[in-house]
C-alpha cells in the first residue's frame, strides 16, 4: 500500500504545472535576509566569473536559463569512456549481443530518477544536498546525505583523475615522449587543473562550455561508431550461452552494474536551481534524463559491439586492432577529455556537499579543498600503490546505499508534491521547520537504513555476496529491493513525521 501511494502520484507530480512553494517568495531586504547567506545579484552567475552562490537559496531576481541547457550539461558529462568499458563488461558476463543491449537500456533507465530529482531545483532554488534536509532533518542530512554524497564524489573524482592520467601517459608515449616521473606529474596536474578550474568558476561557466564539450566529444564518438560498426560481429553468440537461473542471475548483475552509475548522481537539482520557478518541470525532467541516458546507452552499445571483435578486458590497448592508426591517439585524448568533463560536475557537487556538512567556506574554496584531496588520492594510486581496482570494488557496494537514497528523494518529491520552501530549508536553528526530532527526521533515516540493509542482503559484487543473492542463484536485485523497502517505510511514516514535527515547531515559535 505504501508503494502505491507513491506510484499513483509519480507522473502527476512529474507532469504537473509548477507549484508555488509553501510560503511566498521573501520580500527584498538586506543581504542574507532571503536565507541565502550573502549577496548574489544578477551578475553573480555569469560565464567566466567565479560563481558567487554556493548552497545558498537563489532569489527569484537571480533566476535565469531554460531547461534545454540541462541537456547539454548532462550530455557533455556523460560522453565518457566509462560507458564504452561497461558495455564490454556486460558482454564479458556471458550474455548475447541483444541481451547486453537490453541490460544497458534497463540499467540506464535510472537516469529518469536523476531527472526527477532535478525538478526539485526550480521550486526550491537550492541544490539537492539542501533539499534533502526535508528528508533527513537538519542534523541528519549532514551524515546521511551530504556526508555519503561527499565520500562517493571524492572516490569518483580520484578514480576519474587516475584513469584520465593513465590515458594521458599512453598518449604521451604514443607521441614519442619518455614517460618519466616528471612527465606523469605534469599530465596529472594539467588534467586536474582544467577539471577543477571549470568547477571553481561554477554553474554559468559549466552551462556555457557544455555545448562545446559535447561537440568535440560527440564528433570523435561518431567516428568511433563508424569504425566499430564496420568491424562488429552482429551475429555474435557467446561460447557457452546462458539459460535458466544462470541467465537470470547474470542479467540482474548486469543491470546492477549499469544502474550504479546513474544512482551515483543524486544531485539533479544542483544544475536546475537557477531556473525560474515558473519553468516547465516536465522539460526539466526530460532534458536532464535524456541528456545522460542517450550517451550512456549509445556508448555502452558501442562497447558491446566492440566486444564482439576484441577482448574488452583491455579495451584501451586492444581497440587499436579495429580502428585506423591515426584515430588511436585521438581516442586516447578523448579518454582524458571525457574524464575531465565528467569530473567537472562531480567536483562542483562535492563542494556543495562540504558546505552542507557545515564547512564555513565559499563554494570555490570547497572545490579547491576537494581538488587537493582527490589529487592526493589519485597521486598515491598512480605513483605509490595502485589501488584503483580496490577503490572501484568499494564503489560497487555503494549501490546498496545510493539506490535507497535516490528512491527516498523521489518519494519525498511525490509526497510533498514538489513544494519546497527554499528559505526554510536554509534555517538550521532549533526552530527550523526541518528540525524534526533533535535535528533528525526519523522517517527518512529509518527508511534509508531499512532500504540499505535490504539492498545489502541482495547485492552481488566482486568481493561480497548477500545471503538473499545466494538464495536467488547469484542474482543481484539490490537496485530493486533497496528502493522498494525505502519507499514503503518512508510512505508509511511520512504523515506521522510531518504531523509530529508541526506541534513542536509551533511550541518553539
BELNOR-V830594 format. One line per field, one symbol per residue. phi: phi as a letter, one per 20 degrees, with the letter a starting at -180 (. if undefined). psi: psi as a letter, one per 20 degrees, with the letter a starting at -180 (. if undefined). A space follows every 50 residues. Layout:
phi->???
psi->???
This chain:
phi->.fffgfffdgffffdffgdfffcfgfffafgnfenenrfcngefccgndf gffdegfefgfdfancgfffgfgffffdecggffffgffffffoefgfff fgfffffefffffffffffefffemcfgfegfffedngffffeedfffff ffffffffffffffffffffffffeneeeegfffffgfffgfffgfffff fngfffffegffgffffffffffgffffffdfdfdgcffcgeblfffgff fffffffffffffedecgfgddfefgfefffgffffffffgeffffffff ffffffffccfefcffeefgfccfgfegfffffffffffffffgffffff fffgfffofecfgffffffffffffffffffeddbfcffffffffgffgf dfffffffffffgffellddeffffeedffefgdfldmncegffffffff fffffffdfbdgdbcffffffemnfddffdfgffffffffffefffffff fffffffff
psi->gghhgggiighgghjrqpqqrhqrqqqqarpihjjhjrqfqhjimqpiqp pgqdjqpoqhijqrrqhhhhghghghijmqhghgghghgghiijrrghhg gggggghiiihhgghhhhiigghhkqrhihhihhhirgghhghhfggghg ggggghgggggggghghhghggghijqomrghggggggggggggghgghg hbghggghhghgggggghghhggggghghhiqnijppqhnqqrchggggg ghgggggghhghhimkkhihiiiiqqijqohhhggghgghhhgghggghg hhhgghiihrojhmhhhihiijqqhhhghghgghggghhghhhghghghh hhggghijomrrgghhhgghggghhggggghhifookhggghhghhhihh hhghghhgggghgghikkopohghhiojrijqhkhcnkjpohgggggggg ggghghhiqnahippqhhghhkkjqokhiggghggggggghhiggggghh hghhgghh.
